[in-house]
Amino acid sequence: MLKDDILKLLKEDAEFRKQVEEILGISFINVTLADLKDILKGLLASMDKLKSSVDQLVDAQRRAEERIAKLENAVEQLVEAQKRTDERITKLEESTKKLEQAVQELIEAQKKHDERITKLEESTKKLEQAVQELIEAQKKHDERITKLEESTKKLEQAVQELIEAQKKHDERITKLEESTKKLEQAVQELIEAQKKHDERITKLEESTKKLEQAVQELIEAQKKHDERITKLEESIQKLVDAQRRAEERIAKLENAVEQLVEAQKRTDERITKLEEVTMKLVESQLGMQNEIRELRKALGSMGKRWGRDFEKLIIEIVDELAKQEGLDLKYVNKFTYKDDNGLFGLKGVEYDVDLLIKDTKVYLIEIKSYVEKDDVNWAAHKFNVIEKALGLKNTIKMIFAVDATNLATKKGEELGIKVVYGSQSEEEEKGEVKVG
């Protein structure tokens, strides 16, 4: 039949099959499909790179928020320290007021003390004047005693002359005896008066001694008073020195507060700049999110258009890569392990891999459209978790990808994972993203 002949020619005659494809436009469709595969590979790689850049931007935003939070915490601590400083200054001001009050009371006490000293000096002057008057009286008394002694000598001389006259004048003896008796009586009275005078002089001497003793005690009291005044002056000097040191400390504290205010101003300026940078970063991120949103819409539209053809294309590429490794992915079984107890990380995390058993060998497989270094690290962790959960040993670990980066293949070699890819792209080493 004609149909069988045509089918036979299509199977056996390559030239005829080629002409038919050209007539039907199949060759053009194949070329377009191949080009479309390349475009899709590049688009997938760009999408994954864009996702990586967005993740880095999110991490940078998170670190910026953490730094701002730390900065806010430092500002709060600075405010608390400022409050404590204000409290200490307030207490210092209260202590200074109390000190000023104590100094004022000390000045009042000193004034009263000076008044008492003035009165004491006046009393001392009066006492010195009384002692001087007593000395003058004593001098006059001595002069009177001297005159009395002279009169006595003259009296003795007159008595002697009287005795002589009595010898010569017998007649006058009686008269002289009478006169003598009277004189003896007067002398006796004079002797009694002298005794009384001696007693008065003795008492005066005793009073003078007591006065001297009192003056000596007053001198001792004055010395003690001078010592107390000296100590008081020393205490006042110490108080003045302490006041001066307190004023110096207050001056230093005021200087430190001024420096703290300046540092606070600089901190505010840095926070303002950081807020501006953060605002720009947020605006940039919002713009990036809008672009990603538009790109997702575009990709969604493309997905709607390509749909199953795109999935089929990925499956065909991965199947082709697997066949090159001698594996048939239609025998792959999906396995998911849920870590309910958090033995290998956070509780409830699910680890899913593709399992393939061939010739008694167990293959742990990860299938992705695009693979970079971090994906290899995550796959290595998942493979280790599955091995421990199922008790597997000597498994063969593989990652199939339409596109893989140079760092992904290098990390796979380091971790004992074979990365099989259709095309390779460049990936730069990730560093810390600095903000501000």
C-alpha positions in Angstrom: 0.0 0.0 0.0 1.1 3.6 -0.5 1.0 4.4 3.2 3.2 1.5 4.0 5.6 2.5 1.2 5.8 6.1 2.4 6.4 5.0 6.0 9.1 2.6 4.8 10.8 5.4 2.8 10.6 7.7 5.8 12.3 5.0 8.0 14.9 3.9 5.4 15.6 6.8 3.1 17.2 9.7 5.0 17.2 12.0 2.0 13.5 11.4 1.4 12.8 12.0 5.1 14.7 15.3 5.0 12.7 16.5 2.0 9.5 15.6 3.7 10.6 17.6 6.8 11.4 20.6 4.7 8.1 20.4 2.9 6.2 20.1 6.2 8.4 22.7 7.9 9.5 20.2 10.6 13.2 21.0 10.1 12.5 24.7 10.7 10.6 23.7 13.9 13.5 21.5 15.0 16.0 24.4 14.5 13.6 26.8 16.2 13.1 24.3 19.1 16.9 24.0 19.4 17.3 27.7 19.5 14.5 27.9 22.0 16.3 25.4 24.2 19.4 27.6 24.2 17.4 30.7 25.0 15.6 28.8 27.8 18.9 27.7 29.2 20.2 31.2 29.3 17.0 32.5 30.7 17.0 29.9 33.5 20.6 30.8 34.3 19.7 34.5 34.4 16.7 33.8 36.6 18.8 31.8 39.1 21.5 34.5 39.1 18.8 37.1 39.6 17.4 35.1 42.5 20.9 34.8 44.0 21.4 38.6 43.7 18.0 39.2 45.3 18.9 36.8 48.1 22.2 38.7 48.6 20.3 42.0 48.7 17.9 40.5 51.3 20.8 39.4 53.4 22.4 42.8 53.1 19.1 44.4 54.1 18.8 42.0 57.1 22.4 42.8 58.2 21.7 46.5 57.8 18.6 46.2 60.0 20.7 44.3 62.5 23.3 47.0 62.5 20.6 49.7 62.9 19.1 47.7 65.8 22.6 47.5 67.5 23.0 51.2 66.9 19.6 51.9 68.4 20.6 49.7 71.4 23.9 51.6 71.7 21.9 54.9 71.6 19.6 53.7 74.3 22.6 52.7 76.4 24.1 56.1 75.8 20.8 57.7 76.9 20.7 55.6 80.1 24.4 56.5 80.8 23.4 60.2 80.3 20.5 59.8 82.8 22.9 58.2 85.3 25.3 61.1 84.7 22.6 63.6 85.3 21.6 61.8 88.5 25.2 61.8 89.7 25.5 65.6 88.9 22.2 66.2 90.8 23.6 64.3 93.8 26.9 66.2 93.5 24.9 69.5 93.4 23.0 68.5 96.5 26.3 67.5 98.3 27.7 70.9 97.2 24.7 72.7 98.7 25.1 70.8 101.9 28.8 71.6 101.9 28.1 75.3 101.4 25.5 75.2 104.2 28.1 73.5 106.5 30.7 76.1 105.5 28.2 78.9 106.3 27.5 77.4 109.7 31.2 77.1 110.2 31.6 80.8 109.4 28.8 81.7 111.8 30.5 79.6 114.5 33.8 81.3 113.7 32.2 84.7 114.1 30.8 83.7 117.5 34.1 82.3 118.4 35.8 85.5 117.4 33.3 87.4 119.6 34.1 85.2 122.6 37.8 85.6 121.9 37.3 89.4 121.8 35.5 89.3 125.1 38.2 87.1 126.6 40.8 89.6 125.4 38.9 92.4 127.0 38.6 90.4 130.3 42.4 89.7 130.0 43.1 93.4 129.6 41.0 94.2 132.6 42.8 91.5 134.6 46.2 92.8 133.5 45.0 96.3 134.5 43.9 95.0 137.9 47.3 93.2 138.4 49.1 96.4 137.4 47.0 98.3 140.0 47.8 95.7 142.5 51.5 96.0 141.7 51.3 99.8 142.2 49.5 99.3 145.5 52.2 96.9 146.5 54.8 99.5 145.6 53.0 102.2 147.7 52.7 99.7 150.6 56.5 99.0 150.4 57.1 102.8 150.5 54.9 103.1 153.5 56.7 100.2 155.2 60.0 101.8 154.4 58.8 105.1 156.0 57.6 103.2 159.0 61.0 101.5 159.4 62.6 104.9 159.2 60.2 106.3 161.9 60.9 103.3 164.0 64.6 103.9 163.8 64.1 107.5 164.7 61.9 106.3 167.6 64.6 103.9 168.9 67.1 106.8 168.7 64.7 109.0 170.6 64.2 106.2 173.2 68.0 105.9 173.6 68.3 109.6 174.1 65.4 109.4 176.6 67.3 106.7 178.6 70.3 108.8 178.6 68.2 111.8 179.7 66.6 109.6 182.3 70.0 108.7 183.8 70.8 112.3 183.9 67.5 113.5 184.9 66.1 111.4 187.7 63.3 113.7 188.2 62.1 113.2 184.8 62.2 109.4 185.1 58.7 109.0 186.4 57.5 111.0 183.6 59.7 109.2 181.2 58.5 105.8 182.6 55.0 106.9 182.0 55.9 108.1 178.6 57.8 104.9 178.1 54.8 102.8 179.1 52.7 104.7 176.8 55.4 104.3 174.1 55.6 100.6 174.9 51.9 100.4 174.6 52.1 102.3 171.3 54.9 100.0 170.2 52.8 97.0 171.2 49.9 98.4 169.2 52.3 99.0 166.4 53.5 95.4 166.6 49.9 94.2 166.5 49.2 96.4 163.6 52.4 95.0 161.9 51.3 91.5 162.5 47.9 92.2 161.0 49.7 94.0 158.1 51.9 90.9 157.7 48.8 88.7 157.6 47.2 91.0 155.0 50.5 90.9 153.0 50.5 87.0 153.3 46.9 86.9 152.1 47.8 89.3 149.4 50.7 87.1 148.4 48.4 84.0 148.4 45.9 85.9 146.3 48.7 87.0 144.0 49.8 83.3 143.7 46.3 82.3 142.9 46.0 85.1 140.4 49.3 84.0 138.8 48.0 80.4 138.7 44.8 81.6 137.1 46.8 83.7 134.6 48.9 80.6 133.9 45.8 78.5 133.4 44.4 81.2 131.2 47.6 81.1 129.2 47.3 77.3 128.9 43.7 77.6 127.8 44.7 80.3 125.3 47.4 77.9 123.9 44.7 75.1 123.6 42.4 77.6 122.0 45.1 78.6 119.5 45.7 74.9 118.8 41.9 74.4 118.2 41.9 77.4 116.0 44.9 76.0 114.1 43.1 72.7 113.7 40.0 74.5 112.6 42.0 76.5 110.0 43.5 73.2 108.8 40.0 71.6 108.5 38.8 74.7 106.7 41.8 74.5 104.3 41.0 70.8 103.7 37.4 71.8 103.1 38.6 74.4 100.6 40.9 71.9 98.9 38.1 69.4 98.7 35.8 72.1 97.3 38.4 73.0 94.7 38.8 69.3 93.8 35.1 69.0 93.5 34.9 72.0 91.3 37.7 70.5 89.1 35.9 67.2 88.9 32.7 69.0 88.0 34.6 70.9 85.3 36.0 67.6 84.0 32.5 66.1 84.2 31.1 69.1 82.3 33.9 68.7 79.7 33.1 65.0 79.4 29.4 65.8 79.0 30.2 68.3 76.2 32.3 65.6 74.5 29.4 63.1 75.0 27.0 65.7 73.4 29.4 66.1 70.5 29.7 62.3 70.1 25.9 62.1 70.3 25.7 64.7 67.5 28.2 62.7 65.3 26.2 59.5 66.1 23.0 61.3 65.0 24.7 62.4 61.8 25.9 58.9 61.1 22.5 57.5 61.8 21.0 60.1 59.5 23.4 59.1 56.7 22.7 55.4 57.5 19.0 56.0 57.2 19.5 57.8 53.9 21.6 54.9 52.6 19.0 52.4 54.0 16.2 54.4 52.3 18.1 54.4 49.0 18.7 50.6 49.5 15.0 50.1 50.2 14.0 52.1 47.2 16.5 50.1 45.1 15.1 46.9 46.5 11.5 48.0 45.8 12.5 48.8 42.3 14.2 45.4 42.0 11.1 43.7 43.4 9.0 45.5 40.8 11.4 44.4 38.1 11.3 40.9 39.4 7.5 41.1 39.6 7.4 42.2 36.0 9.9 39.5 35.0 7.8 36.9 36.8 4.7 38.2 34.9 6.6 37.9 31.7 7.9 34.5 32.5 4.4 33.5 33.6 3.2 34.6 30.2 6.0 32.7 28.5 5.2 29.7 30.7 1.6 29.8 29.6 2.8 29.9 26.0 5.5 27.3 26.3 3.9 25.2 29.2 4.4 21.6 28.6 7.0 22.1 25.9 9.3 23.7 28.4 8.9 20.9 31.0 9.3 18.4 28.2 12.5 20.2 27.1 14.0 20.1 30.6 13.1 16.4 31.0 14.6 15.6 27.6 17.9 17.5 28.4 18.2 15.8 31.8 17.3 12.4 30.3 19.9 12.8 27.7 22.5 13.7 30.3 21.5 10.7 32.4 21.7 8.3 29.4 25.3 9.6 28.8 26.0 8.4 32.3 24.3 5.0 31.6 21.2 5.7 33.7 17.5 5.7 32.9 15.6 8.2 35.0 12.3 6.5 34.4 13.3 4.1 37.1 13.9 6.9 39.6 11.8 6.9 42.8 11.1 10.1 44.8 11.9 9.8 48.5 11.1 12.4 51.2 12.3 12.2 54.8 10.8 14.6 57.4 13.0 15.4 60.4 10.3 15.6 63.1 12.8 15.5 66.0 15.3 17.9 64.6 18.1 15.3 64.5 19.8 16.9 61.5 18.7 20.6 61.8 15.4 22.4 62.4 12.4 20.3 63.4 9.9 19.5 60.7 12.3 20.1 57.8 11.7 17.8 54.8 14.6 16.3 52.8 13.6 15.0 49.3 15.9 13.2 46.8 15.6 10.9 43.9 16.6 7.2 44.5 17.8 4.9 41.8 19.1 1.4 42.3 21.1 -0.2 39.5 23.4 -3.3 39.6 23.1 -3.3 43.5 24.4 0.3 43.5 22.3 3.0 45.1 22.3 6.4 43.4 21.2 9.6 45.2 20.2 12.1 42.6 19.3 15.8 42.6 17.7 17.2 39.4 17.8 21.0 38.8 17.6 23.4 35.9 20.5 25.6 37.2 23.1 24.7 39.9 25.5 26.9 41.7 27.9 26.4 44.7 25.3 26.8 47.4 23.0 24.3 45.7 25.8 21.7 45.8 26.3 22.4 49.6 22.6 21.9 50.2 22.5 18.7 48.1 25.5 17.3 50.0 23.6 18.0 53.3 20.5 16.3 52.0 22.4 13.3 50.8 24.1 12.8 54.2 20.8 13.1 56.0 19.2 10.4 53.7 22.2 8.1 54.1 22.0 8.3 57.9 18.1 8.1 58.0 18.1 4.9 55.7 21.4 3.5 56.9 23.0 3.6 53.4 26.7 3.3 52.7 28.8 3.8 49.6 26.1 5.5 47.7 26.8 7.3 44.4 25.8 11.0 44.6 24.9 12.9 41.4 23.4 16.2 40.4 21.9 16.6 36.9 21.4 20.2 35.7 20.7 22.0 32.4 23.3 24.6 33.4 25.9 24.6 36.2 28.5 27.1 37.4 32.3 26.5 37.5 32.2 26.8 41.4 29.4 24.3 41.6 31.4 21.6 39.7 34.5 22.4 41.8 32.5 22.1 45.1 31.0 18.8 43.8 34.5 17.4 43.3 35.4 18.5 46.8 32.4 16.8 48.4 32.4 13.7 46.2 29.3 14.6 44.2 29.4 14.3 40.4 27.8 17.3 38.7 26.5 16.5 35.2 25.5 19.5 33.1 24.5 20.6 29.6 26.2 24.0 29.7 28.5 25.8 32.2 28.5 29.4 33.3 30.8 31.5 35.5 30.1 32.3 39.2 32.0 34.7 41.3 33.0 34.0 44.9 30.5 35.6 47.3 31.8 38.1 49.7 30.2 40.1 52.5 28.0 42.9 51.2 28.8 46.1 53.0 26.2 48.9 53.4 27.0 52.5 54.1 
